[in-house]
Amino acid sequence: MTVVDRLNAAKDAIALRARDCGRDPADVTLVCVTKTFPAEAVVPLLETGHRVYGENKVQEARAKWTELRQRFSGVELHLIGPLQSNKTREAVETFDVIESVDRPKIAEALAGEMRRQGKRPRLFVQVNTGSEPQKAGVLPQEADAFIAECRQSHGLEIAGLMCVPPVGEQASPHFALLAEIAARNGVTQLSMGMSSDYELAIQLGATHVRIGSAIMGERDYSKP
Ligand SMILES: *Cc1c(COP(=O)(O)O)cnc(C)c1O
């Protein structure tokens, strides 16, 4: 199977699962995660017309996508990895969607950069649904206050929520928790589900699934 075969298989699986749940397949966006893969590996996917991609590092994304964007129009790039406040300028320049907003300092820095650049990437708040000490994301019990602060203190529109459930745990309670936090805060988009659990996430309301290895193949982190 080529990457294009696997992209098409994932799209079919998404559509099937959405319909099974009585949802419109068009309401689920496939974010193809291309981190660690070089630009050439992404070209066949872009040639099919697929336009929504995710990267977890600002520098890697800039290096890869500056060139790809010159060749392919209409790309929508999502930042799905942690954001450092000293990278907010580059993040606002590079990304159309920033899914990892998770603390006041970042919210403030993003608000400032968005004003300066006159560019408004869509923002998602990342929630650390498993309350894991090492993981990015606002704690579930602090999510309501943080979303309110983003909106009121920084004038930011929060388009969605994102989570990465703990490895080795049943994902469904985490997806359900994210959906619950979104609903009570009037947030409509949910980025949840990866290669191993995106169908479950769709069942629980995902509007964005972030699929990497199931399309791109295994990642090799040993390469520079
Ligand atoms: C790498 C990554 C993904 C994709 O993971 P796969 O299991 O390869 O599909 C999704 N979300 C985030 C935040 C990631 O860092």
The ligand as an SDF file (V2000), in Angstrom:
LIG
                    3D

 15 15  0  0  0  0  0  0  0  0999 V2000
    2.1150   12.3770   16.4430 C   0  0  0  0  0  0  0  0  0  0  0  0
    0.7980   12.8750   16.8660 C   0  0  0  0  0  0  0  0  0  0  0  0
   -0.3940   12.3650   16.3030 C   0  0  0  0  0  0  0  0  0  0  0  0
   -0.4190   11.2410   15.2890 C   0  0  0  0  0  0  0  0  0  0  0  0
   -0.1800   10.0330   15.9410 O   0  0  0  0  0  0  0  0  0  0  0  0
   -0.3780    8.6210   15.1920 P   0  0  0  0  0  0  0  0  0  0  0  0
   -0.5520    7.6520   16.3020 O   0  0  0  0  0  0  0  0  0  0  0  0
    0.8490    8.3840   14.4010 O   0  0  0  0  0  0  0  0  0  0  0  0
   -1.5850    8.7380   14.3410 O   0  0  0  0  0  0  0  0  0  0  0  0
   -1.5820   12.9260   16.7170 C   0  0  0  0  0  0  0  0  0  0  0  0
   -1.6340   13.9100   17.6380 N   0  0  0  0  0  0  0  0  0  0  0  0
   -0.5240   14.4260   18.1980 C   0  0  0  0  0  0  0  0  0  0  0  0
   -0.6530   15.5110   19.1970 C   0  0  0  0  0  0  0  0  0  0  0  0
    0.7280   13.9300   17.8380 C   0  0  0  0  0  0  0  0  0  0  0  0
    1.8220   14.4510   18.4130 O   0  0  0  0  0  0  0  0  0  0  0  0
  1  2  1  0
  2  3  1  0
  2 14  2  0
  3  4  1  0
  3 10  2  0
  4  5  1  0
  5  6  1  0
  6  7  2  0
  6  8  1  0
  6  9  1  0
 10 11  1  0
 11 12  2  0
 12 13  1  0
 12 14  1  0
 14 15  1  0
M  END
$$$$
